[in-house]
Each structure stands twice: as C-alpha cells, then as structure tokens.
Amino acid sequence: MKSDMPAVPELVILVGLPGAGKTSFYRARFAATHVHVSKDLMRNRRDRQKRQLALIDGALAAGRSVVVDNTNPTTADRTALIEVARRRGADVIGYVFATPAAECSRRNRGRVGRERVPEVAIRAAAKRYQRPTQAEGFDRLEQVAADEGRFEITPYDGAREEGKVFLLSPATGV
C-alpha cells in the first residue's frame, strides 16, 4: 500500500509575509500528512517559541512530519527550527512565498476576526525579511506563487523573488 508520508520525517518551513498564502498552502498540500505548528494557534501563550520548538521536536521524535506555518522572516528564526530537525534526522524543506507586500495587505483587508492582522505586522515582517539560503541548512528550497487557492511551485531563486528583476547582461540589438 502506497503512503503519502515521506520515509524520513520532513520539517517544512513556510517563509512569507502575513497574507502570502501560507496557511492555505498548508491546507491544500500538507494537512493530511503533516502536523501543523503555528504560533497563531498559541495566541495566549507567553512562551510561544519554546512551545513551538517542543511541538516540532515531539512530532519529529514520533516520526511525524511537520509544517511550521509562521512568517519565519529571519535567518535566526529559521536556524532554531533547522537545529531541531537536524537533531531528529529530518529533511528540511523551505517554501518561500513570493507574494508582494501590497498584495498581502490587500488580502489581509479581506480577512475577518482573528485572521486579520494589523497592517503594521505586514510592514514589520517585510522590514525584517532576510532571503533564505541553502547555506542555512535547507535540503531543498522552493518558491511558491499563491493566487486564489492555486499554487505554482518552482525552484527557489532568491534573486527573482518579489518581482525583483536583475539585469545580468546588457541587451543587444543583434
């Protein structure tokens, strides 16, 4: 019988601004196979980081794969997660959401209740954002374009992220 569960547990780290599509991506792609860990589900806890790391460690120790559904904007945020995965022998996969801040703000305005975050949270995450790199310890990095419940996954290229264009050589008229 074929299983969708990976042979080695995975730690999937979602990286993106609030409103980028991270939770929708988790629901569409991983809900049936991975434990969902999100600080958004721990709103009343003071020790959210410690609790998050304990939940991840416990799931990986039990052989279960985990998705960390937070903004994870800085190298330091991701390093703590990767360290837990390495201690448990898990593969580490990062999904980087290329949703621009303006689009995240537009989506956020359409949210209701606790799902809606203050606009300052989007701006603060964008200001703190550091592009993930393979050198952080990821086994694989993918980029996700999220639009209306559809997700296009491509190999991650930090230089192309957020619609930035870098001219690599001058155009010629030949």
C-alpha positions as CSV (number, residue, x, y, z in Angstrom):
1,M,0.0,0.0,0.0
2,K,1.4,3.4,-1.0
3,S,1.6,6.1,1.5
4,D,1.9,9.9,1.1
5,M,4.1,10.0,4.2
6,P,7.8,10.5,3.5
7,A,10.1,7.7,4.6
8,V,12.2,10.2,6.6
9,P,10.2,12.9,8.5
10,E,10.3,16.3,7.0
11,L,10.3,19.7,8.6
12,V,8.6,22.1,6.2
13,I,9.3,25.7,6.9
14,L,7.0,28.2,5.3
15,V,8.5,31.7,4.7
16,G,6.4,34.6,3.8
17,L,4.6,37.7,4.9
18,P,1.2,37.6,6.6
19,G,-1.4,37.2,3.9
20,A,1.0,35.5,1.5
21,G,-1.0,32.2,1.3
22,K,1.0,30.1,3.7
23,T,-1.9,28.6,5.7
24,S,-4.0,28.0,2.5
25,F,-0.9,26.2,1.1
26,Y,-0.6,24.0,4.2
27,R,-4.3,23.1,4.0
28,A,-4.1,22.2,0.3
29,R,-0.8,20.3,0.3
30,F,0.1,19.0,3.8
31,A,-3.0,18.8,6.0
32,A,-3.5,15.1,5.5
33,T,0.2,14.1,6.1
34,H,1.9,16.7,8.3
35,V,1.5,18.1,11.8
36,H,0.5,21.8,11.7
37,V,2.5,24.1,14.0
38,S,1.7,27.7,14.1
39,K,2.3,30.4,16.7
40,D,-1.1,31.9,15.5
41,L,-2.7,28.9,17.3
42,M,-0.9,29.8,20.5
43,R,-2.1,33.4,20.9
44,N,-2.5,33.3,24.7
45,R,0.9,31.8,25.5
46,R,3.9,33.8,26.6
47,D,6.4,31.1,25.7
48,R,5.3,30.6,22.1
49,Q,8.8,30.0,20.7
50,K,9.6,27.4,23.4
51,R,6.2,25.7,22.9
52,Q,6.7,25.7,19.1
53,L,10.1,24.0,19.3
54,A,8.7,21.4,21.8
55,L,5.8,20.6,19.4
56,I,8.2,20.2,16.5
57,D,10.6,18.1,18.4
58,G,7.9,15.8,19.8
59,A,6.3,15.2,16.3
60,L,9.7,14.5,14.7
61,A,10.7,12.2,17.5
62,A,7.5,10.2,16.8
63,G,8.4,10.0,13.1
64,R,5.8,12.5,12.0
65,S,6.4,15.3,9.5
66,V,5.8,18.9,10.5
67,V,4.9,22.1,8.7
68,V,5.9,25.4,10.5
69,D,3.3,27.9,9.4
70,N,4.7,31.3,10.6
71,T,6.3,34.2,8.7
72,N,9.8,32.9,9.6
73,P,11.3,36.1,8.2
74,T,14.9,36.0,9.6
75,T,17.8,33.6,9.4
76,A,17.7,33.3,13.2
77,D,14.0,32.3,13.2
78,R,14.7,29.5,10.7
79,T,18.0,28.4,12.3
80,A,16.3,27.4,15.6
81,L,13.8,25.2,13.6
82,I,16.5,23.7,11.4
83,E,18.5,22.7,14.5
84,V,15.6,20.7,15.9
85,A,15.1,18.9,12.6
86,R,18.8,18.0,12.3
87,R,18.8,16.6,15.9
88,R,15.9,14.3,14.8
89,G,17.4,13.4,11.4
90,A,14.6,15.1,9.5
91,D,14.8,16.6,6.0
92,V,14.3,20.3,5.9
93,I,12.3,21.9,3.0
94,G,11.6,25.6,2.7
95,Y,8.8,27.1,0.8
96,V,9.3,30.8,0.1
97,F,6.2,32.8,-0.8
98,A,6.8,35.4,-3.5
99,T,3.6,37.4,-2.7
100,P,4.5,41.1,-2.7
101,A,3.7,43.1,0.5
102,A,1.0,45.2,-1.3
103,E,-0.9,42.0,-2.3
104,C,-0.5,40.6,1.2
105,S,-2.1,43.9,2.5
106,R,-5.0,43.6,0.0
107,R,-5.7,40.0,1.1
108,N,-5.4,40.9,4.8
109,R,-8.1,43.6,4.3
110,G,-10.5,40.9,3.2
111,R,-9.9,38.8,6.3
112,V,-12.2,38.9,9.3
113,G,-11.8,38.3,13.0
114,R,-8.6,36.9,14.4
115,E,-7.3,36.0,10.9
116,R,-6.8,39.7,10.1
117,V,-3.5,41.1,11.3
118,P,-2.7,44.8,11.9
119,E,-1.2,46.4,8.8
120,V,1.9,47.2,10.8
121,A,2.6,43.4,11.2
122,I,2.9,43.0,7.4
123,R,5.3,46.0,7.2
124,A,7.3,44.8,10.2
125,A,7.7,41.3,8.7
126,A,8.7,42.8,5.3
127,K,11.3,45.1,7.0
128,R,12.8,42.1,9.0
129,Y,12.8,39.8,6.0
130,Q,16.0,38.0,5.1
131,R,16.1,35.8,2.0
132,P,16.5,32.1,2.9
133,T,19.6,30.4,1.5
134,Q,20.7,26.8,1.1
135,A,23.6,27.6,3.4
136,E,21.1,27.9,6.4
137,G,20.7,24.1,6.2
138,F,17.8,23.5,3.9
139,D,17.8,20.3,1.9
140,R,15.6,22.0,-0.6
141,L,14.1,25.4,-1.2
142,E,11.1,26.0,-3.4
143,Q,9.3,29.2,-4.3
144,V,5.5,29.4,-4.2
145,A,3.3,31.8,-6.2
146,A,-0.1,31.7,-4.4
147,D,-3.1,33.1,-6.2
148,E,-6.8,32.4,-5.4
149,G,-6.2,29.0,-3.9
150,R,-3.8,27.9,-6.7
151,F,-0.1,27.3,-6.0
152,E,2.7,27.3,-8.5
153,I,5.9,25.8,-7.2
154,T,9.2,26.5,-8.8
155,P,12.8,26.1,-7.8
156,Y,13.7,29.0,-5.4
157,D,15.9,31.7,-6.8
158,G,16.2,34.5,-4.2
159,A,17.3,37.0,-6.9
160,R,13.9,36.7,-8.7
161,E,11.8,36.9,-5.5
162,E,9.1,39.5,-5.0
163,G,9.1,40.5,-8.7
164,K,12.7,41.9,-8.5
165,V,14.4,41.9,-11.8
166,F,18.2,41.9,-12.1
167,L,19.8,42.7,-15.4
168,L,22.6,40.1,-15.9
169,S,23.9,41.4,-19.2
170,P,23.2,44.3,-21.5
171,A,20.6,43.8,-24.1
172,T,21.9,43.7,-27.6
173,G,20.1,44.6,-30.9
174,V,21.6,41.6,-32.7
